[in-house]
Amino acid sequence: MKDLKFKEIIAAFLMLLFSYTAASKLLEHARFLFQLRLSPLPQMVTFAELLSWLVPILEIFIAIVLTVGMISGRLLNKGLWISLALISLFEIYITAMFFSGKDLPCACGGIISLMSWRGHLIFNGLIIIMIAAALINWSTVRSKATGKKYSRV
């Protein structure tokens, strides 16, 4: 049961993080769209309008999946996997921005947008490690319950 608490703490943190950033992006939608259009990546500029709505909606969806998962337990693992995928995509984007050499504002929402690109890399890297630890922990708990010798991620 102690192992499940760790996973729930990570899920609760992610619910707050995604809810906060989604709300910030939607409340300041024009700013978020403007910053996406400043990206040195041509794909970001091309799809800025779509991404300006898709990203916060996806963050809200993930927060809902994690919330339902914490209540019922059935979707929590899927919510963590989806969170890992989205944060990993953010990490790839941030890495591209970091190595672009341009000093552009972050398109993140709220206080998180005040971080440097290096700070974003570290922050998201730590989140990726936390999610991976929760998923590995979950796999270990499940394998102990089924009597399997090795855990699978």
N, C-alpha and C positions, 0 to 999 in steps of 0.2 A: 504494500500500500504506500510505503514511503516513496517508491519509485514513481508511482502515479502522481504524487503531489508535485514532484519536480517537473513533470511534463505539464501539469496544470498551471504551474507558475509561469513557465515559458509561454504557454498558450495565452494566459491572461495578459502578459506583457505584450505579446504580438497583437492581441485584440485592441489594447489601448493604443499601441503604436499605429496600427493601420487605421483605426477610427480617427485618431487625431490628424494624421497626415491627409487622409481622404477629406475630412471636413475642411481642413485648411486649404487644400487644393480647390475644393468646390466653392468655398467662400471667397477665395481670391482667384477665381477662374481666369480672368483676363490676364493677370500677372503670370499665372502658371503657363498659359498658352504662349504669352510673349517670350518667356524664358525658354520654353521648348523650341521656339522658332529661332533662337539665338545659337542653337547647338551647331557645332562644326560638322556634325554627322548629317549628310544629306538625307538619309532615311528619316531622321528625327524631324527635320524641317518639312519633308513631304507629308508625313503622317501626324504632324503636331496637333491638328484639330481633333483627329480621332483619338490620339493618345491623351489629350487633355481631358477627355471624358472617360475613356476606357480605364486609365490607371486608377483614378479615385473610385470608380464603380467596382473594379476588381478588388481594391483594398477593402471596400465595404463588404463585398461578397465574402472575402476571406475572413473578416472579422465575424460575420454571421455564421459561417461554417465552424469557426473555432468556438463561438458561443454555444451553438447547438451541440457541438461535440463535447463541450464541458458538461452540458446538461445530460445528454444521453450516452456519451462515450463512444458512439458509433462513428462519428465523423471527425473526431479529434485527430487521429493519425493522418487522415486525408488532408485536413486543414493544415497540419504541420508540413506535409509534403508540398502543398500548394504555396505555403509561406516560404519554404526553402527555395522553390523555383522562382518566385517573384523577387525575393531579396537577392538571389544569385543574378538575375537579369539586371537588377539595379546595380549590383557590384560590377558587372561587365560594362554598363553604361558609365559608371563613375570612373572606372579604370580608363576608358577611352577619353573621357573628359580630362582626367588628370594628365594623361600623356599627350593631349592635344597641344599643350603649351599655351593655351589661351586662358586668360583670367576672366571666365564667364561666371555669372551668378548661377547658383544652384536652383533647379526647378522643384526642389522638395518643398514640402509644406511646413509652415510654422517655424518654430525655433530651430528645427533641424536644418533649415536653409542657411543658418548662420555659420555652420561648420565649414571648414576648408575642405577641398577635395580629398586631401590626405586624411582629415578627420572622418570624412564619410567612408573612405576605404576601411579604416580601422573599425568604425562603428558597425558597418554592415558585415565586416569580417567576423566580429564578435557575435553578431546576431546569427550568422550562418553556423558558427561553432555551437552556439546555444541550441539552435534547432536540431542540428545533427546529434548533439548529446542527448536531447530529449527523444529523438527517433531511435537512436542506438539503445538507450535505456528502455524504451518501450519494447523493442525487439527482444531484449534480454528478459524482460518480465514475461513476455508471451512465450518464449522458448522454455523458461523455467516452469511455466504452468502446463505446457504440453509435454515436458520431459525430454525435449531435444537437448543434445549435448552442446551445440553451437548456436550462437545467436546470428540472425541474418538481418541486414538492414534493408 
